[in-house]
Amino acid sequence: MTPSFWQILLVLIIILILFGAGKLPTVIKQLVKGLKTVRSSLKEDKKKRKK
């Protein structure tokens, strides 16, 4: 089941209310940094398994 447009919009509005417009760029930057770390860890793990 995929979320509809209205569900995604509602979640974004709730996030905006919780964090405020000022903190939102910081939260997004930290989220992206965390995702990059996870991706690099997965790539390293795959390389180790091949050897």
C-alpha positions, 0 to 999 in steps of 0.5 A: 500500500503506497501513501496517497498525496494527501497522506504525505502532505499531512505528514509534511505539515505535521513535521513543519509544525513540530520543528518549525520552519527555522529548524527544518533545514537542519533536520533535513541536513542531519537526515541526509547525512545519516542516510549517506552513512547508512549507504556507505556502511552497506557498500562496505559490508557488501565489499567485505562479503565478496572477499 
